[in-house]
Amino acid sequence: MSVGPTTTRNWDSPETCPFCGGKLTDAGAGFIAHIDEYPGCENEFRDWRSMVASDIGGEWGG
């Protein structure tokens, strides 16, 4: 299976990566393990996080 970042994000299922559609072992630690393994998804996550960080403000703990 080819896993890589896409130009759209699919947030429909916690069982798949929203950036590439790859299957996750779970939505928490499985997601972190996935982005550790796939640098493209990690970069997409960092970009997404930087875009929403100002919306969340002091409540962001992740």
Steps between C-alpha positions, in 0.01 A plus 500: 500500500633839406457750780574866450348839566212627289383850418169443679438390855242235581385524861217246461648212698729476803621169358682662206760772466327822391802593290562183297211265574730234647350266761583582862526248784301748711416869498738599781836329527446337160482842336822612670675177392375556145632855470830385650525243220378723215678838489259639240209449738702647786564813292130524413410462869744775598353730235145424615592548865661838431182612318265408785725588795383862508137384499557280805731736689598399853281190488732313261681229693631288212 
